[in-house]
Amino acid sequence: MCGLLGGQYLGLSASNNRNREDSWFKSLFVRKVDPRKDAHSHLLAKKEDNNLYKIQFHNVKPECLEAYNTLCAEVLPSIHRDSGYPCELVGTWNTWYGEQDQAVHLWRYRGGYPALTEVMNKLKSNKDFLEYRKERGKMLLSRRNQLLLEFSFWNEPVPRDGPNIYELRSYQLRPGTMIEWGNYWARAISYRQHNREAVGGFFSQIGDLYMVHHLWAYKDLQSREDTRNAAWQHEGWDEVVYYTVPLIQHMESRIMIPLKASPLQ
């Protein structure tokens, strides 16, 4: 009898093990969905407005940079001032340290994607812009852009007097970590407001994905150094750095000088 029961037990145990193995193997091919989750854009972006941002990176032929800046100063502010275009030039810069002979433009579209579409359609019949684009093409080595949303816990970029230098810190995050990044920085931003250095924080929607951009303003490079070092005196800043660094795949810093036409000086 004992031998019979023992044999039955071993048979059941082996069968259970096979079932568990089959379940584990099948789970590899099942997409798990948590119904409590929502899109990053809904969880992290500001709810009270419908702003969309576009950031442009233009790599200019070194011998053409001055002519390029002059061309931009003639055309971009006119679009910014025209109330018929639901967009604003937030800032325009040349990179000082980082990628050389580069221009960076940041636009805001009040009204989201419909506003972006409206602007793009109107520019197709804007003779000055079409001529600008034609001349610009002769001066560029390459260009790329991204569409961004604004983190809910960051300031909205507003015009400011200068002179300032600006730092654009760009982070390529590991896929799936954007919410975690946002949770930590929602607390961390309070440590970086004391000298009004925080300008804006954004995350990508189109272009390079899981990309975060933090824009900072400083009086000069020494002010930047002093301000960043002072953050370590705040309790909790070290914890933010400790837990967010592993979320990053790649990071880059640009020090930028505003052009005369830039609302951010």
Rosetta blueprint (number, residue, H / E / L):
1 M L
2 C H
3 G H
4 L H
5 L H
6 G H
7 G H
8 Q H
9 Y H
10 L H
11 G H
12 L H
13 S H
14 A H
15 S H
16 N H
17 N H
18 R H
19 N H
20 R H
21 E H
22 D H
23 S H
24 W H
25 F H
26 K H
27 S H
28 L L
29 F L
30 V L
31 R L
32 K L
33 V L
34 D L
35 P L
36 R L
37 K L
38 D L
39 A L
40 H H
41 S H
42 H H
43 L H
44 L H
45 A E
46 K L
47 K L
48 E L
49 D L
50 N L
51 N E
52 L E
53 Y E
54 K E
55 I E
56 Q E
57 F E
58 H E
59 N E
60 V E
61 K L
62 P H
63 E H
64 C H
65 L H
66 E H
67 A H
68 Y H
69 N H
70 T H
71 L H
72 C H
73 A H
74 E H
75 V H
76 L H
77 P H
78 S H
79 I H
80 H H
81 R H
82 D L
83 S L
84 G L
85 Y L
86 P L
87 C E
88 E E
89 L E
90 V E
91 G E
92 T E
93 W E
94 N E
95 T E
96 W E
97 Y E
98 G L
99 E L
100 Q L
101 D L
102 Q E
103 A E
104 V E
105 H E
106 L E
107 W E
108 R E
109 Y E
110 R E
111 G L
112 G H
113 Y H
114 P H
115 A H
116 L H
117 T H
118 E H
119 V H
120 M H
121 N H
122 K H
123 L H
124 K L
125 S L
126 N L
127 K H
128 D H
129 F H
130 L H
131 E H
132 Y H
133 R H
134 K H
135 E H
136 R H
137 G H
138 K H
139 M H
140 L E
141 L E
142 S E
143 R E
144 R E
145 N E
146 Q E
147 L E
148 L E
149 L E
150 E E
151 F E
152 S L
153 F L
154 W L
155 N L
156 E L
157 P L
158 V L
159 P L
160 R E
161 D L
162 G L
163 P L
164 N L
165 I E
166 Y E
167 E E
168 L E
169 R E
170 S E
171 Y E
172 Q E
173 L E
174 R L
175 P L
176 G L
177 T L
178 M H
179 I H
180 E H
181 W H
182 G H
183 N H
184 Y H
185 W H
186 A H
187 R H
188 A H
189 I H
190 S H
191 Y H
192 R H
193 Q L
194 H L
195 N L
196 R L
197 E L
198 A E
199 V E
200 G E
201 G E
202 F E
203 F E
204 S E
205 Q E
206 I E
207 G L
208 D L
209 L L
210 Y L
211 M E
212 V E
213 H E
214 H E
215 L E
216 W E
217 A E
218 Y E
219 K L
220 D L
221 L H
222 Q H
223 S H
224 R H
225 E H
226 D H
227 T H
228 R H
229 N H
230 A H
231 A H
232 W L
233 Q L
234 H L
235 E L
236 G L
237 W H
238 D H
239 E H
240 V H
241 V H
242 Y H
243 Y H
244 T H
245 V H
246 P H
247 L H
248 I E
249 Q E
250 H E
251 M E
252 E E
253 S E
254 R E
255 I E
256 M E
257 I E
258 P E
259 L L
260 K L
261 A L
262 S L
263 P L
264 L E
265 Q L
